[in-house]
Amino acid sequence: MVADEQELTGGNASESVVRIGHTVRKPWLENSAAVQSYLSALRSSGVDVPQPLGRDEHGRSTVEYIEGVLAMDHLPLWRDDLLRVGRMIRQIHDASETVPMRNPGDWKMLLPAENPDLMCHNDVAPWNLIMGDRWVFIDWDGAGPSTRLWDLAYAAQSFGLLFDGQPVDDAALRLRALVDGYGADAALSKALPAAMAKRTAAMFDLLKSSHATGIQPWADMYVNGHGEHWRTATHYVARNQATWEQALA
């Protein structure tokens, strides 16, 4: 790392991420070209996402650095903030309707959705939301084919803090606020509780199976606290299905 590079820490799945001035540089991946194209399309549709800046002189993927603080460090978010987050996700999804999705079966998705029909971020969570003068979702490396339901299920569960130890009634209110902000119709709202349970279980299964096969970084994450977190979250989301259904009715 050279003198003007500042290492960025905090992520779990990305290596060699650095900041240089107002840019973020990270290794160029198989899907980086498609992700940069996706970001360009979203910006053209009026969505505030990091500006894609192509490859640098070392072949690294380069995007705009976003100033601010992580939402993760300011949880729980209040209702007005959750309404805003819901609107942001809806804007991304609506704009994504105009983005061509080529050969969805060829993408190597970490947690694939059934019958993908929409380009999505796939990790719209508090650890990827910067709040400052602008509110912007960052870390689009996992973007690819998914569905509104699968993407929203993860966002609703994570921003709602549907995790073990959280008062269920409070979690239900946060869930309702984010979904209200999104403006989900009756069909999407009805499908969401089951999708949240399935999406949470899929995350735990990924960590568990990666630990068994030695696939990194998920194998280490399984034993350093993430495995237990997602195991208990899976049970929490599943056993409170009736509460989530009532909140979204």
Buried (B, 14 or more C-beta within 10 A) or exposed (E): EEEEEEEBEEBEEBEEBBBBEEBBBBBBBEBBBBBBBBBBBBBEBEBBBBBBBEBEEEEBBBBBBBEBEBBBEEEBBEBEBBBBBBBBBBBBBBBBEEBEBEEBEEBEBEBBBEEBBBBBBBBBBBBBBBBEEEBBBBBBBBBBBBBBBBBBBBBBBBBBBBBBEBEBEEBBBBBBBBBBBBEBEEEBBEBBBBBBBBBBBBBBEBBBEBBEEEBEBBBBBBEEEBBBBBBBBBBBBBEBEEBBBEBBE
